């Protein structure tokens, strides 16, 4: 007969090691502790909501909601937007509350770690307008790629990977390769 108590003790031990060791600085979590926390959050999402993690759907719905509020006639004339505009209030969707919770959690975490301040992170070889342009271009490309992939890094990569979806692993491999290539290109801006 299989005794799972050994594995339970091992998992408990790994969680304790992740959470209470490997202090890089007083301001950052251990990457292992952050990974364990993310795994627990993902499992909780599956258990309590029946959905995985994801954010891309929220931003698509937010865009359509704002379009409907400002340009309702145009939104409902658009075949793609109208089908999603008819899904009801933005805040009746689980993903809206997930994204708001992530933003609130990030704010609380930065305040508790005494790292909260308004500033723009940039390298010494780039100006603030250039940094903002790079951030906007990168965000637009990432959002476009997430739409093509039918999910963002957390939705397709983490949630799909947790269900062992082949597409998730293909996406993550492509995501890391693209990240390595782009980091070589943008490295000069951060030195």
C-alpha positions as CSV (number, residue, x, y, z in Angstrom):
1,X,0.0,0.0,0.0
2,X,1.2,3.5,-0.9
3,X,2.0,5.8,2.0
4,X,1.6,9.4,0.9
5,X,2.7,10.9,4.3
6,X,6.3,10.9,3.2
7,X,5.4,13.0,0.1
8,X,3.2,15.3,2.3
9,X,6.2,15.9,4.6
10,X,8.5,16.6,1.7
11,X,6.1,19.1,0.2
12,X,5.7,20.8,3.6
13,X,9.4,20.9,4.0
14,X,9.9,22.4,0.5
15,X,7.3,25.1,1.2
16,X,9.0,26.0,4.5
17,X,12.4,26.2,2.9
18,X,11.1,28.3,0.1
19,X,9.3,30.7,2.4
20,X,12.0,31.1,5.1
21,X,15.3,30.8,3.4
22,X,17.2,32.4,0.5
23,X,16.9,36.1,1.5
24,X,18.3,38.1,-1.4
25,X,17.5,41.4,0.3
26,X,15.0,42.5,2.8
27,X,12.9,43.9,-0.1
28,X,12.5,40.9,-2.3
29,X,11.0,37.5,-1.9
30,X,13.0,34.4,-2.6
31,X,12.2,33.3,-6.2
32,X,11.4,29.8,-4.9
33,X,8.9,31.3,-2.3
34,X,7.4,33.4,-5.1
35,X,7.0,30.4,-7.3
36,X,5.4,28.3,-4.5
37,X,3.0,31.3,-3.8
38,X,2.1,31.5,-7.5
39,X,1.5,27.8,-7.6
40,X,-0.8,28.0,-4.6
41,X,-2.6,30.9,-6.1
42,X,-3.1,29.0,-9.4
43,X,-4.4,25.9,-7.6
44,X,-6.8,28.2,-5.5
45,X,-8.1,29.7,-8.7
46,X,-8.8,26.3,-10.2
47,X,-10.5,25.1,-7.0
48,X,-12.6,28.2,-6.1
49,X,-13.5,29.6,-9.5
50,X,-13.0,26.8,-12.0
51,X,-10.7,29.0,-14.0
52,X,-6.9,29.4,-14.1
53,X,-5.0,32.6,-14.0
54,X,-5.0,35.1,-16.8
55,X,-5.2,38.8,-17.6
56,X,-5.5,39.2,-21.4
57,X,-9.2,38.7,-21.4
58,X,-9.7,41.5,-18.9
59,X,-7.9,44.1,-21.1
60,X,-9.9,43.0,-24.1
61,X,-13.2,43.3,-22.2
62,X,-12.1,46.7,-20.7
63,X,-11.3,48.0,-24.2
64,X,-14.7,46.9,-25.5
65,X,-16.5,48.2,-22.3
66,X,-14.9,51.6,-22.8
67,X,-15.6,51.6,-26.5
68,X,-19.3,50.8,-25.8
69,X,-19.5,53.6,-23.2
70,X,-18.0,56.2,-25.6
71,X,-18.9,54.9,-29.1
72,X,-21.8,52.6,-28.6
73,X,-23.2,52.7,-32.1
74,X,-19.7,51.9,-33.6
75,X,-19.1,49.2,-31.1
76,X,-22.3,47.4,-31.9
77,X,-21.7,47.8,-35.6
78,X,-18.4,46.0,-35.3
79,X,-18.8,42.2,-35.6
80,X,-16.0,41.4,-33.2
81,X,-16.8,44.0,-30.6
82,X,-20.6,43.6,-30.6
83,X,-20.4,39.9,-29.7
84,X,-18.4,40.7,-26.6
85,X,-20.2,43.9,-25.7
86,X,-23.4,42.0,-25.3
87,X,-21.8,39.9,-22.5
88,X,-22.9,42.3,-19.8
89,X,-21.2,44.4,-17.2
90,X,-17.4,44.3,-17.1
91,X,-17.5,43.7,-13.3
92,X,-19.7,40.7,-13.6
93,X,-16.8,38.7,-15.0
94,X,-14.5,36.7,-12.7
95,X,-11.4,37.9,-14.6
96,X,-12.1,41.6,-13.7
97,X,-11.9,40.8,-10.0
98,X,-8.8,38.7,-10.5
99,X,-6.9,41.6,-12.2
100,X,-8.1,44.1,-9.6
101,X,-7.0,41.8,-6.9
102,X,-3.5,41.4,-8.5
103,X,-3.2,45.2,-8.7
104,X,-4.3,45.7,-5.1
105,X,-2.0,42.9,-3.9
106,X,0.9,44.5,-5.8
107,X,0.2,47.8,-4.2
108,X,-0.1,46.4,-0.7
109,X,3.1,44.3,-1.2
110,X,5.1,47.3,-2.4
111,X,3.9,49.4,0.5
112,X,4.6,46.7,3.1
113,X,8.1,46.3,1.6
114,X,8.6,50.0,1.7
115,X,9.3,50.1,-2.0
116,X,6.3,52.1,-3.2
117,X,7.2,55.3,-5.0
118,X,6.3,57.0,-8.3
119,X,9.1,56.8,-10.7
120,X,10.1,55.4,-14.1
121,X,12.7,52.6,-14.1
122,X,15.2,53.2,-16.9
123,X,18.8,52.6,-17.8
124,X,21.4,55.4,-17.9
125,X,21.5,55.2,-21.7
126,X,17.8,55.9,-22.3
127,X,15.6,59.0,-21.7
128,X,12.2,58.9,-20.0
129,X,10.3,59.4,-23.3
130,X,12.3,56.6,-25.0
131,X,11.6,54.3,-22.0
132,X,7.9,55.0,-22.1
133,X,7.9,54.4,-25.9
134,X,9.7,51.1,-25.4
135,X,7.2,50.1,-22.7
136,X,4.2,51.0,-24.8
137,X,5.6,49.2,-27.9
138,X,6.5,46.2,-25.8
139,X,3.0,46.1,-24.2
140,X,1.3,46.4,-27.6
141,X,3.3,43.6,-29.1
142,X,2.8,41.4,-26.1
143,X,-0.9,42.1,-26.1
144,X,-1.1,41.3,-29.8
145,X,0.9,38.1,-29.3
146,X,-1.3,37.1,-26.5
147,X,-4.4,37.6,-28.7
148,X,-2.8,35.4,-31.4
149,X,-1.8,32.8,-28.9
150,X,-5.3,32.9,-27.3
151,X,-3.9,33.6,-23.9
152,X,-1.2,35.6,-22.0
153,X,1.8,34.3,-20.2
154,X,-0.3,33.5,-17.1
155,X,-3.4,32.3,-18.9
156,X,-1.7,30.1,-21.5
157,X,1.6,29.5,-20.0
158,X,0.8,28.9,-16.3
159,X,-2.8,27.7,-16.4
160,X,-2.2,25.7,-19.6
161,X,1.0,24.3,-18.3
162,X,-0.7,23.2,-15.1
163,X,-3.2,21.2,-17.3
164,X,-0.3,19.9,-19.4
165,X,-1.5,21.5,-22.6
166,X,1.0,21.1,-25.4
167,X,0.3,24.6,-26.6
168,X,1.3,26.1,-23.3
169,X,4.8,24.5,-23.5
170,X,5.2,25.6,-27.1
171,X,4.2,29.2,-26.1
172,X,6.5,29.3,-23.1
173,X,9.5,28.0,-25.2
174,X,8.7,30.7,-27.8
175,X,8.2,33.3,-25.1
176,X,11.6,32.6,-23.5
177,X,13.5,32.5,-26.9
178,X,11.9,35.9,-27.9
179,X,12.8,37.3,-24.4
180,X,16.4,36.3,-24.8
181,X,16.7,37.7,-28.3
182,X,15.0,41.0,-27.4
183,X,17.1,41.3,-24.2
184,X,20.2,41.2,-26.3
185,X,18.8,44.1,-28.4
186,X,17.7,46.2,-25.5
187,X,20.7,45.5,-23.1
188,X,22.5,48.7,-24.1
189,X,19.5,50.8,-22.9
190,X,19.9,49.4,-19.4
191,X,23.7,49.7,-18.9
